[in-house]
């Protein structure tokens, strides 16, 4: 990475004793003039609106209707320092991306209430770098260093609303009157400008509304989720093809293989990939991915590609590294598959959200009793939750711009709610026998199995977005054999 040249280089160390310039300390008048001029006009005047512009406008209208007469402030967020003078890759806040489609740092959407009702939406963004004052090449975030920004005029064409310089916003917010709400946790500068104008309770109501608004996906969102899943399927195929090389290295080889697919076809991975081989598969969120990959063990791969519009897949397959399940591995895998089948069948319009969880848990409880690991009857096991020693987690969650989407929704709207067409969720039962669990026979210890698919509720039932990946134990073995040649 190139090191940014400091404009404060001592004069006696400057080549040719360059004259100091009042506007650019440590820079000659000649260089300053050169950097100001001679640049082509690159302004685009023929841009089409982004694909989701119609949807983001509708979402803003629903937000306006919910909070009449109030100023609403939704920030994208700022760059976060990784170390010293390097930053993490930026990802816009979910609320901001949902309402605008824009993904640039420091952006802020403001809905200003109109006297006659409704709101005027303005997107506050950083404009193009100024060539006159040297920002273009002397500022570490200037365009010479980090790339061309979209101009305010271009942004208006893309996002379908007026755009303004975000550097004017803080002062404007300080002077604002009337009720204000802000989505907190993304932009400290915006929050500081509103300190005496907002309350945590009112702001939480805004976040809750935006979370619940995402419970039902529109056609654009479902299309993006399908695209994310399709890329994820190809990523899983990539992994199977390189399993022999992973055996010679570690889980990191699997992680890197999937990441390549995510970066080539999408924006990124939607969450830290879980590439858990052997006993690591019993750790629910194993993201260290530094363990060995051994023939005879199972590989639990939980990963998802995030699209360029920030929608993510979330898929899990558990596969034998050798290509063939052992008898006990197959028994456990088939139990999880049967539980997932029961869970998926329970996903339909009008069903309670938790129905699919209860259906899957019942199947797993039945198998644990059948294997002698729990004493029946099954109803008592379920009443006491005894199966949870090995099932551990809930059977799924909403999916969208966040891998665990709609997390701020009220319980009555989500976990205690009713499924509707357009809702997208995962169904992912699992069984996990910890390596040190003395309550199970030794041969069970260190085996972890999860199967996860992304399901959209339809008018007459559901559709499995990730159906292209095989799920039965026999189909998994045949699929692996076909890819490994």
VOGU-3710 file (C-alpha; in Angstrom, 3 decimals, decimal comma):
1> xxxxxxxxxx> 0,000/0,000/0,000  1,348/3,408/-0,955  2,163/5,702/1,930  0,455/9,072/1,695  2,954/11,885/1,203  2,797/14,391/4,000  2,427/18,025/2,953  4,463/18,927/6,054  7,859/17,763/4,732  10,489/20,142/6,172
11> xxxxxxxxxx> 11,545/22,737/3,627  15,222/21,843/3,885  14,377/18,236/2,957  12,306/19,165/-0,096  13,804/18,515/-3,509  15,073/21,703/-5,160  14,194/23,745/-2,041  10,541/24,117/-3,117  8,874/27,347/-1,998  6,216/26,948/0,682
21> xxxxxxxxxx> 2,726/27,826/-0,458  0,249/29,346/2,003  -2,591/27,102/0,856  -0,484/23,940/0,599  2,277/23,979/3,237  5,378/22,249/1,910  4,159/22,294/-1,688  5,554/24,528/-4,423  3,309/27,018/-6,183  4,056/25,242/-9,439
31> xxxxxxxxxx> 2,984/21,806/-8,159  -0,126/23,262/-6,509  -1,137/24,935/-9,778  -0,426/21,761/-11,716  -2,657/19,697/-9,450  -5,498/22,222/-9,707  -5,784/22,212/-13,469  -5,718/20,015/-16,538  -8,364/17,481/-15,505  -11,025/16,172/-17,917
41> xxxxxxxxxx> -14,738/16,576/-17,210  -15,926/13,089/-16,166  -19,436/14,045/-15,055  -22,059/11,476/-16,095  -25,361/12,930/-17,277  -26,972/9,788/-18,691  -27,321/7,521/-15,656  -30,341/5,312/-15,100  -31,927/4,880/-11,646  -30,660/1,889/-9,659
51> xxxxxxxxxx> -32,687/-1,288/-10,022  -34,377/-0,939/-6,618  -35,165/2,800/-6,875  -38,905/2,156/-7,194  -38,817/-0,043/-4,098  -36,726/2,330/-1,987  -39,148/5,160/-2,824  -42,069/3,022/-1,673  -40,239/2,142/1,536  -39,564/5,818/2,277
61> xxxxxxxxxx> -43,235/6,581/1,687  -44,250/3,931/4,241  -41,779/5,381/6,724  -43,144/8,873/6,139  -46,686/7,688/6,758  -45,695/6,019/10,028  -44,026/9,125/11,521  -45,943/12,190/10,247  -44,615/15,618/11,184  -41,262/14,292/12,444
71> xxxxxxxxxx> -37,759/14,739/11,060  -36,212/11,298/10,441  -32,449/10,821/10,205  -30,934/7,559/8,937  -27,103/7,462/8,660  -25,020/5,069/6,565  -22,164/5,064/9,075  -18,488/5,933/8,900  -15,250/4,129/8,156  -13,911/2,138/11,094
81> xxxxxxxxxx> -10,206/1,935/11,825  -8,667/-1,517/11,569  -5,198/-0,491/12,662  -3,377/2,839/12,700  -4,202/4,438/9,333  -6,019/1,538/7,645  -9,762/0,940/7,712  -12,093/-2,004/7,475  -14,033/-2,293/4,202  -17,121/-0,150/4,595
91> xxxxxxxxxx> -20,625/-1,610/4,735  -23,565/0,777/4,952  -26,071/0,366/7,762  -28,948/-1,919/6,879  -31,579/0,753/7,520  -29,832/3,236/5,226  -29,258/0,713/2,427  -32,879/-0,462/2,671  -34,246/3,068/2,217  -31,787/4,417/-0,355
101> xxxxxxxxxx> -29,840/1,695/-2,165  -26,726/3,813/-1,591  -23,694/2,240/0,075  -21,141/5,018/0,571  -19,636/5,975/3,915  -20,765/9,138/5,714  -24,069/9,266/3,829  -27,213/10,329/5,688  -30,842/10,138/4,595  -33,019/12,887/6,060
111> xxxxxxxxxx> -36,803/13,015/5,758  -37,978/16,558/6,435  -41,675/16,898/7,342  -43,783/19,118/5,087  -46,363/21,488/6,525  -49,119/19,937/4,420  -48,155/16,367/5,278  -45,620/13,858/4,081  -41,879/14,344/3,919  -39,195/15,615/1,562
121> xxxxxxxxxx> -36,313/13,156/1,332  -32,756/14,409/0,881  -29,675/12,241/0,561  -26,626/13,873/2,134  -23,363/12,633/0,637  -19,751/13,640/0,195  -19,442/15,456/-3,144  -16,555/15,019/-5,574  -13,138/15,952/-4,178  -12,300/19,640/-4,518
131> xxxxxxxxxx> -9,387/20,207/-6,918  -9,019/23,831/-5,852  -8,303/23,353/-2,154  -6,099/20,279/-2,578  -8,476/17,771/-0,970  -8,305/15,702/-4,138  -4,673/14,720/-3,587  -3,637/15,856/-0,105  -6,461/14,291/1,922  -6,123/10,577/2,735
141> xxxxxxxxxx> -9,730/10,085/1,625  -9,328/12,244/-1,459  -10,209/10,721/-4,800  -6,590/10,402/-5,891  -6,079/7,961/-3,004  -9,342/6,028/-2,740  -11,038/6,479/-6,122  -13,628/8,644/-7,800  -16,781/9,483/-5,883  -20,177/9,824/-7,480
151> xxxxxxxxxx> -21,109/13,487/-7,819  -24,224/14,868/-6,161  -25,838/15,355/-9,570  -25,050/11,783/-10,566  -26,405/10,531/-7,252  -29,686/12,324/-7,862  -30,028/10,414/-11,130  -29,199/7,096/-9,465  -31,248/7,332/-6,269  -34,194/9,435/-7,359
161> xxxxxxxxxx> -34,057/12,177/-4,731  -32,296/15,495/-4,129  -28,716/15,196/-2,868  -26,716/17,669/-0,794  -23,252/18,026/0,744  -23,174/16,003/3,978  -20,610/18,402/5,456  -23,401/20,946/5,868  -25,706/18,573/7,710  -24,445/18,719/11,290
171> xxxxxxxxxx> -25,017/22,458/11,576  -28,421/22,098/9,971  -29,406/19,401/12,471  -28,255/21,508/15,409  -30,612/24,277/14,289  -33,530/21,922/13,570  -36,776/22,376/15,473  -39,647/19,989/16,066  -39,570/16,255/16,831  -36,598/14,266/15,499
181> xxxxxxxxxx> -35,758/10,586/15,398  -32,404/9,041/14,435  -31,180/5,490/13,871  -28,454/5,247/16,487  -25,138/3,479/16,518  -23,856/4,398/13,073  -22,677/8,017/13,067  -21,447/9,673/16,270  -21,248/13,092/14,612  -24,898/13,015/13,588
191> xxxxxxxxxx> -25,944/11,854/17,044  -23,892/14,604/18,695  -25,695/17,210/16,586  -29,029/15,855/17,843  -28,120/15,261/21,503  -30,759/17,563/22,954  -33,439/16,752/20,381  -33,880/12,962/20,583  -34,678/10,273/23,146  -33,582/6,648/23,227
201> xxxxxxxxxx> -37,171/5,438/23,435  -38,350/7,375/20,385  -35,293/6,389/18,401  -35,842/2,738/19,242  -39,372/2,989/17,842  -37,842/4,081/14,528  -35,412/1,171/14,493  -38,180/-1,299/15,372  -40,393/-0,029/12,564  -37,615/-0,371/9,996
211> xxxxxxxxxx> -36,808/-3,859/11,263  -40,408/-5,023/11,001  -40,782/-3,411/7,576  -38,210/-5,919/6,308  -40,118/-8,987/7,523  -41,900/-9,332/4,158  -39,607/-9,112/1,132  -40,632/-7,629/-2,198  -39,877/-9,228/-5,565  -36,579/-7,368/-5,925
221> xxxxxxxxxx> -35,361/-8,608/-2,561  -36,348/-12,216/-3,238  -34,530/-12,011/-6,558  -31,393/-10,759/-4,813  -31,617/-13,530/-2,224  -31,922/-16,106/-5,001  -28,859/-14,624/-6,674  -26,952/-14,800/-3,381  -27,979/-18,435/-2,926  -27,032/-19,380/-6,496
231> xxxxxxxxxx> -23,534/-17,977/-5,980  -23,345/-19,769/-2,643  -24,196/-23,073/-4,315  -21,285/-22,546/-6,710  -19,066/-21,713/-3,739  -19,955/-25,013/-2,073  -19,128/-26,828/-5,304  -15,768/-25,054/-5,384  -15,026/-26,335/-1,879  -15,843/-29,948/-2,687
241> xxxxxxxxxx> -13,487/-29,809/-5,676  -10,538/-28,772/-3,487  -11,121/-30,949/-0,426  -7,986/-32,974/-1,115  -5,906/-29,787/-1,037  -7,683/-28,709/2,137  -6,638/-32,004/3,739  -3,028/-31,064/3,052  -3,449/-27,621/4,621  -6,337/-26,697/6,930
251> xxxxxxxxxx> -9,863/-25,311/7,215  -8,372/-22,015/5,983  -8,126/-23,488/2,485  -11,880/-24,066/2,539  -12,493/-20,566/3,878  -10,333/-18,991/1,165  -11,911/-21,057/-1,594  -15,420/-19,944/-0,691  -14,299/-16,341/-0,173  -12,958/-16,220/-3,724
261> xxxxxxxxxx> -16,406/-17,076/-5,097  -18,035/-14,476/-2,837  -15,702/-11,708/-3,989  -15,860/-12,631/-7,670  -19,640/-12,889/-7,899  -20,795/-10,709/-5,014  -19,785/-7,967/-2,637  -18,371/-10,189/0,098  -19,298/-13,029/2,395  -22,452/-12,232/4,341
271> xxxxxxxxxx> -20,883/-13,335/7,648  -17,768/-15,115/8,846  -17,675/-18,503/7,133  -17,885/-21,509/9,442  -15,538/-24,140/7,988  -15,655/-26,677/10,792  -14,020/-30,067/10,317  -14,130/-32,933/12,774  -14,946/-31,931/16,366  -14,957/-28,243/15,424
281> xxxxxxxxxx> -18,373/-28,915/13,876  -19,791/-29,069/17,394  -18,889/-25,388/17,963  -21,821/-23,425/16,569  -19,873/-20,388/15,385  -16,461/-21,849/14,644  -14,859/-19,073/12,564  -11,200/-19,535/13,519  -10,982/-22,060/10,686  -7,450/-23,077/11,617
291> xxxxxxxxxx> -7,932/-26,775/12,249  -7,013/-29,860/10,226  -9,253/-31,461/7,606  -9,032/-35,224/7,908  -10,459/-38,074/5,894  -13,018/-39,919/8,010  -14,284/-36,702/9,628  -17,262/-34,587/8,702  -16,963/-31,044/7,371  -19,697/-28,617/8,440
301> xxxxxxxxxx> -19,648/-25,667/6,028  -21,944/-22,749/6,926  -21,393/-19,884/4,482  -23,194/-17,336/2,341  -22,413/-14,944/-0,494  -23,552/-11,344/-0,096  -24,719/-9,655/-3,302  -23,637/-6,224/-4,483  -26,922/-4,932/-3,055  -26,015/-6,475/0,352
311> xxxxxxxxxx> -28,526/-9,346/0,501  -26,969/-12,510/1,894  -27,511/-16,222/1,620  -27,053/-18,501/4,638  -26,610/-22,170/3,758  -25,101/-25,127/5,610  -24,139/-28,559/4,407  -22,393/-31,271/6,388  -20,373/-33,600/4,214  -17,927/-36,470/4,730
321> xxxxxxxxxx> -14,393/-35,371/3,879  -13,731/-38,796/2,349  -16,893/-38,600/0,275  -18,670/-41,386/2,170  -20,481/-41,282/5,528  -19,684/-43,831/8,186  -22,652/-45,799/9,520  -22,998/-43,631/12,650  -22,395/-40,389/10,745  -25,153/-41,359/8,327
331> xxxxxxxxxx> -27,543/-42,217/11,166  -27,045/-38,818/12,786  -27,137/-36,990/9,444  -30,372/-38,694/8,399  -32,000/-37,720/11,698  -31,118/-34,070/11,079  -32,369/-34,345/7,499  -35,697/-35,771/8,663  -35,987/-32,968/11,210  -35,321/-30,389/8,509
341> xxxxxxxxxx> -37,915/-31,977/6,243  -40,486/-31,667/9,030  -39,453/-28,062/9,638  -39,658/-27,056/5,981  -43,099/-28,675/5,651  -44,331/-26,442/8,488  -43,344/-23,239/6,663  -46,516/-21,905/5,022  -48,770/-18,846/5,120  -50,849/-18,627/8,280
351> xxxxxxxxxx> -48,575/-20,888/10,301  -47,080/-19,604/13,507  -43,455/-18,603/13,074  -42,257/-21,123/15,654  -44,161/-24,054/14,138  -41,186/-25,100/12,021  -38,905/-25,042/15,049  -41,243/-27,219/17,098  -41,676/-29,674/14,204  -37,930/-30,124/13,798
361> xxxxxxxxxx> -37,276/-30,401/17,526  -39,875/-33,151/17,859  -38,143/-35,299/15,270  -34,757/-34,845/16,942  -36,199/-35,614/20,359  -37,749/-38,796/18,988  -34,395/-39,950/17,606  -32,524/-39,156/20,811  -35,050/-41,278/22,731  -34,835/-44,025/20,110
371> xxxxxxxxxx> -31,022/-44,112/20,415  -31,262/-44,381/24,193  -29,599/-41,026/24,846  -32,755/-39,690/26,505  -35,453/-41,439/28,466  -38,959/-40,972/27,074  -41,726/-40,271/26,639  -40,968/-37,719/23,916  -43,621/-35,324/25,220  -41,827/-35,098/28,555
381> xxxxxxxxxx> -38,489/-34,577/26,814  -39,934/-31,687/24,817  -41,717/-30,206/27,832  -38,458/-30,099/29,777  -36,345/-29,177/26,741  -33,940/-32,039/27,446  -33,097/-32,471/23,761  -31,473/-29,050/23,777  -28,277/-30,475/25,272  -27,566/-31,672/21,725
391> xxxxxxxxxx> -29,795/-29,498/19,504  -28,556/-26,282/21,144  -30,064/-23,546/18,958  -33,282/-22,357/17,390  -34,178/-23,902/14,067  -33,954/-20,743/11,961  -34,195/-16,990/11,578  -35,255/-14,314/9,127  -32,874/-13,578/6,260  -32,227/-10,501/4,127
401> xxxxxxxxxx> -29,889/-7,509/4,355  -28,682/-8,996/7,630  -27,941/-12,671/7,985  -30,104/-12,490/11,123  -32,513/-10,000/9,606  -35,229/-8,035/11,393  -33,488/-8,550/14,740  -35,033/-5,415/16,300  -38,594/-6,457/15,521  -40,958/-6,892/18,448
411> xxxxxxxxxx> -41,376/-10,458/19,654  -45,085/-10,387/18,843  -44,287/-9,462/15,240  -41,465/-11,973/14,786  -41,019/-15,001/17,058  -44,668/-14,963/18,108  -45,921/-13,785/14,740  -47,545/-15,491/11,763  -45,839/-16,387/8,501  -46,852/-14,421/5,397
421> xxxxxxxxxx> -45,965/-14,768/1,705  -42,676/-12,991/1,031  -41,041/-13,832/4,340  -37,612/-15,432/3,930  -36,130/-17,583/6,647  -33,653/-20,351/7,267  -34,523/-23,847/8,428  -31,417/-25,312/10,076  -31,753/-28,075/12,674  -28,626/-29,701/14,013
431> xxxxxxxxxx> -27,222/-32,264/16,404  -23,946/-31,645/18,195  -22,164/-34,147/20,410  -19,317/-32,358/22,176  -15,922/-34,101/22,306  -16,005/-34,091/26,121  -19,640/-35,162/26,569  -19,542/-38,187/28,863  -23,331/-38,709/28,663  -23,104/-40,186/25,154
441> xxxxxxxxxx> -21,220/-43,222/23,855  -17,655/-42,438/22,834  -18,315/-42,965/19,144  -20,808/-40,070/19,124  -18,358/-37,580/20,617  -17,009/-34,938/18,244  -19,747/-35,368/15,640  -21,685/-32,261/14,622  -24,285/-32,097/11,852  -26,322/-29,148/10,603
451> xxxxxxxxxx> -28,331/-28,798/7,389  -29,572/-25,330/6,499  -31,626/-24,005/3,603  -33,102/-20,629/2,713  -36,872/-20,764/2,395  -39,310/-18,162/1,062  -42,973/-18,342/2,071  -45,249/-18,462/-0,980  -48,992/-18,107/-1,418  -49,469/-21,874/-1,334
461> xxxxxxxxxx> -46,577/-23,036/0,831  -42,878/-22,392/0,412  -39,976/-22,480/-2,019  -36,487/-23,678/-1,169  -34,105/-21,117/-2,677  -31,151/-23,437/-2,069  -32,728/-26,613/-3,452  -29,895/-26,921/-6,000  -27,668/-28,282/-3,221  -28,400/-31,955/-2,421
471> xxxxxxxxxx> -29,616/-32,768/1,084  -30,117/-36,506/1,567  -27,046/-38,454/2,644  -27,073/-40,509/-0,544  -27,428/-37,434/-2,735  -24,609/-35,651/-0,896  -22,295/-38,602/-1,559  -23,260/-38,754/-5,246  -22,851/-34,972/-5,593  -19,385/-35,068/-4,042
481> xxxxx> -18,334/-37,961/-6,264  -19,481/-36,112/-9,393  -17,467/-33,001/-8,459  -14,304/-34,818/-7,404  -14,202/-36,940/-10,533
//
